[in-house]
């Protein structure tokens, strides 16, 4: 399949990664702009991001951008130079909000090593096999519920429901109000740049309210699971130890926020983006349908590269360093654009082509390696594999060509995705 013409004719001086208007553009327009940056100015400087997460007088820090695959991997693997402490988004939060919302992904060693070690104990293989069973069961049940309808909003029917049910099983959320409130908070938390989602709230009010709702759930679950252990991730976290140390209640709550977003928001948008991609490129859907069991894993990897559900992570330079001629100073913010790295022409042949047979596929959707590589990468792959297998073996002609995209600079999301398919007969 030929590489499509890119729609942007510009130079790097016209590209403003800090503006809300840039992130309101289509994915194709943004991809084309990053292609210009990779070619003309791969480590550009940007003014402070347009944001209401901090008072205007406090929002004074611009940022550097790493747009090349190689540079993103380098920064990811050298936390002693590119620190995660202080925040992981290009927009700043208050230190207090960073601590309660971003958990140990906004920390460096040794504390990051200790907390990640504790959570790795909770994520041991025996527990992960149990979670994988839940994922496959929920995917099967959910497609069974919607297959006979013939039409509907895929986001509401599946993309919100599947990770919500899986997350509920993960943490043993009681059904009813607590479950609904928790899932809603998790799926609102990263939508602060989108005015439609915020409504009459500011972005900070939306974000802070979601974080507080999730902390309330954690405050309810932690003592409950400590006194009455269950077969769920919250119990495993409460019980987990690393080098004789357990997580404190407030640390469990912050990690609960982190997992709530990772398990709900990012996987929600990845699943919707996958269905849209196969609708937009029917020849790739046909390739998948020829051999779903044999090609679904390759399809999952290409979906992850193509839709890059997480647009970026941010680091802070600990010392002066020069990258491709750009002189980054100690204390400067440095944004790692995964969306750009996954289109790098020096790494991927025909990077603007969606190709489920692509091999090799060294995408950096889960990060560029190093100590902050995504803990949930295997589970995200399992969820997408289970969902794509169920959808394309049971309602293979599903079409969803007209999404309503989320306006955001952190998550590459879809708010609604009207879909049609031939109903499955009872």
Buried (B, 14 or more C-beta within 10 A) or exposed (E): EEEEEBEBEEEBEEBBBBBBEBBBBEBEBBBBBBBBBBEEBBBBBBEBBBBBBBEEEEBEBEBBBBBBBBBBBBBBBBBEBBBBBBBBBBBBBBEEBBBBBBBBBBBBEEEBBBBBBBBEBBBEEEBBEBBBEBBBBBBBEBBEEBBEBEBBBBBEBBBBBBBBBBBBBBBBBEEEEBBEBBBBBBBBBBBBBBEEBBEEBEBBBBBBBBBEBBBBBBBBBBEBBBEEBBEBBBBBBBBBEBEEEBBEBBBBBBBBBBBBBBBBBBBBBBBBBBBBBBBBBEEBBEBBBEEBEEBBBBBBBBBBBBBBBBBBBBBBBBEEBEBEEBEBEEEBBBBBBBBBBBBBBEBBEEBBBBBBEBEEBEBBBBBBEBBBEBBBBBBBBBBBBBBBBBBBEBBBEBBBEEBEBBBBBBBBBBBBBBBBBEEBEE
